[in-house]
Amino acid sequence: MRLITHNMLQCHVKGCNANNFPLDFQDVSLEQQEAELNEDFLRNMLGKIEYGALVATCLKLNITDLPSTMPADANTNEEFLQALHRVMLETHVISGKMVCPNCSHIYIIRDGIPNMLLAEHEV
């Protein structure tokens, strides 16, 4: 699972409507997988990602490639776009857990795929 995917996931347990994003990583195994840089895609994603949550998640994973705030010139700053690419598109979570900070529901990640399915009583 790429970090770009994590930045779009939140807990969907019934009644868990506040403080359910971002999900906290625990016991994760990370892997870097090279991907082709597409600056146009990254520019289009700048307004869609929760940048503060991305940076906070990265820091918890000991990834310090991104500045704490998005640069004013993010659309044209090639160094920033390359760092964003490395973090969001080349960093993969291979295994571990995502835990809701509100209800503590655990979502397991195996072979890079998060299991976001809920039991019937959780829907």
C-alpha positions in Angstrom: 0.0 0.0 0.0 1.4 3.4 -0.9 1.4 6.3 1.4 -0.9 8.2 -1.0 -3.5 5.5 -0.4 -3.1 5.8 3.4 -3.7 9.6 3.1 -7.2 8.9 1.8 -8.3 6.2 4.2 -10.3 6.7 7.4 -12.2 4.5 9.8 -15.7 3.5 8.8 -16.8 1.7 11.9 -20.4 2.5 12.8 -20.5 5.5 15.1 -16.8 6.4 14.6 -17.3 9.8 13.0 -14.7 12.0 14.7 -11.0 11.8 15.0 -10.9 8.8 12.6 -8.2 10.1 10.3 -5.4 9.5 9.8 -5.2 5.9 10.8 -2.1 5.2 12.9 0.5 2.7 11.6 1.8 0.0 14.0 4.4 -2.7 13.4 4.8 -1.8 9.8 7.3 -3.1 7.3 8.2 -0.6 4.6 9.7 -1.1 1.2 10.9 1.4 -1.4 9.7 0.5 -4.9 10.9 2.7 -7.8 8.1 4.4 -9.9 8.2 6.7 -12.8 8.0 10.4 -11.8 4.8 12.1 -13.1 5.0 15.8 -12.0 1.6 16.6 -13.6 -0.1 13.9 -11.4 1.6 15.2 -8.3 0.5 18.8 -9.1 -3.0 17.6 -9.5 -2.8 15.7 -6.1 -1.5 18.7 -4.2 -5.0 20.0 -3.4 -6.4 16.6 -2.6 -3.9 15.3 -0.1 -4.1 16.1 3.6 -0.5 17.4 3.7 -0.3 17.8 7.5 -1.5 14.2 8.0 1.0 13.0 5.4 3.9 14.8 7.2 2.8 13.5 10.6 2.6 9.9 9.3 6.0 10.2 7.7 7.6 11.4 10.9 6.0 8.5 12.8 7.6 6.2 10.2 11.0 8.0 10.5 10.7 9.5 7.0 12.0 13.1 7.1 12.0 13.9 3.4 9.2 16.4 3.4 9.1 20.0 4.8 6.7 20.5 7.7 4.6 22.8 5.5 3.9 22.7 1.8 6.0 25.2 0.0 4.3 28.2 -1.6 5.8 27.2 -4.9 4.9 23.5 -4.6 3.6 23.4 -8.2 6.9 24.4 -9.6 9.4 23.3 -7.0 11.0 20.3 -8.6 13.0 19.3 -5.5 9.7 19.2 -3.4 7.8 17.3 -6.1 10.6 14.7 -6.3 10.5 14.3 -2.5 6.7 14.1 -2.5 6.9 11.4 -5.2 9.4 9.3 -3.2 7.2 9.5 -0.1 3.7 9.1 -1.6 4.4 6.8 -4.6 7.6 4.9 -3.9 7.1 4.2 -0.2 5.0 1.0 0.3 3.7 -0.5 3.5 4.1 -4.2 3.0 2.7 -5.4 6.3 1.5 -4.1 9.6 -1.6 -2.5 11.1 -3.6 0.7 10.8 -5.4 1.6 14.0 -8.2 4.2 14.3 -7.2 6.9 16.8 -10.8 7.2 17.9 -12.3 3.7 18.3 -9.0 1.7 18.2 -10.3 -0.6 15.4 -7.4 -2.4 13.7 -7.1 -2.8 10.0 -4.5 -5.4 9.0 -2.1 -4.9 6.1 -0.8 -8.1 4.4 1.3 -8.3 1.2 0.7 -4.5 0.7 -3.1 -4.7 0.8 -5.1 -3.2 3.7 -8.1 -5.1 4.8 -10.8 -2.4 5.2 -13.7 -4.9 5.4 -15.8 -4.6 8.6 -17.6 -7.3 10.5 -21.4 -7.1 10.2 -21.9 -5.6 13.6 -19.4 -2.8 12.8 -21.2 -1.6 9.7 
